[in-house]
Amino acid sequence: MQLTETHRRYWQKNLNITAVLMAIWFVVTFVVTFFARDLNFTFFGWPFSFWMGAQGSLVIYVLIIWFYARYMNQLDNEHGVAETEED
């Protein structure tokens, strides 16, 4: 199957957003939590390291999933490959 230019643009946009979101995931999972103890300040009444480990990273993960689903729905509509509901 020969890919058209539209398919290539669609796939490139998909790879770009996936790379950006994976970079955010990496930073939240490893970098922020690794250096959280050095960031000694109170966040919503709790030490930042505790908050990031207990709740902050989970909130960011849910936001990543929500954003990716929304972005891909828009991209699917833009390129005419959106799923349609059948009655």
Secondary structure, DSSP 8 states (H G I E B T S, - for coil): ----HHHHHHHHHHHHHHHHHHHHHHIIIIIIHHHGGGS--EETTEEHHHHIIIIIHHHHHHHHHHHHHHHHHHHHHHHT-------
